[in-house]
């Protein structure tokens, strides 16, 4: 699978995507505009290191973005070279996994959008499911358990070189104020790999919700479950919280997770009247 990721066709697609997205440079200071000349000079040696399993990703540069309601969101900015490699990996993982994801998952998926998620929520409310379990996962991107994620990946990916490379990206340290701190959990927001890895982690939640017969809409770590009564919603909130924390080793934010009437609920910034 690593050879497919590093193929000329896939790398060209990844290169175009990185150039289009622009973005800030990583800890090496290299800008997106410098990627072309850098790859022309160094790609063959980088590719050889990747195939041999000797490639070592650079540390991630941490930046903090203020949230509208207070606090900050931490983003991890990879170097442009690592962004290119991660984008190439992400494209092949999407081909492998996307067709198996739930129809109720809308975030970071080809052919799906936030507006599609909102329309589906409206449909469920109009079906009479007027009570909503609004699930909030506490610092989801910082809390992903690496061992559980790597086990999930190993069930579908047999190329051990690729698994090793993905783990390197997961554990590579974050640089803040000149100091690099190793990571033992989480998939930092800001990297091209983070969206597909988060969907692979949360697909387990989707499958559990489907198994229990629930109607829901999930966009990344935003998940709303739609039911017909408040009593049922409270029972669902308690049951799924137990599953997320006990089985998935993630944390539910009990202050923000709640049961709402559909007219008082919101999803992705949209409310219903």
Secondary structure, 3 states (H helix, E strand, C coil): CHHHHCCHHHHHHHHHHHHHHCCCCCCCCCCHHHHHHHHHHHHHHHHHHHHHCCCCCCCEEEEEEECCCCCEEEEEECCHHHHHHHHHHHHHHHHHHHHHCCCCECCCCCCCCHHHHHHHHHHHHHCCCCEEEEEEECCHHHHCEHHHHHHHHHCCCCCHHHHHHHHHHHHCCEEECCEEECCCECCCCCCHHHHHHHHHHHHHHHHHHHHCCCEEEEECCEEEEEECCHHHHHHHHHHHHHHHHHCCCCCECCCCCEEEEHHHCEECCEECC
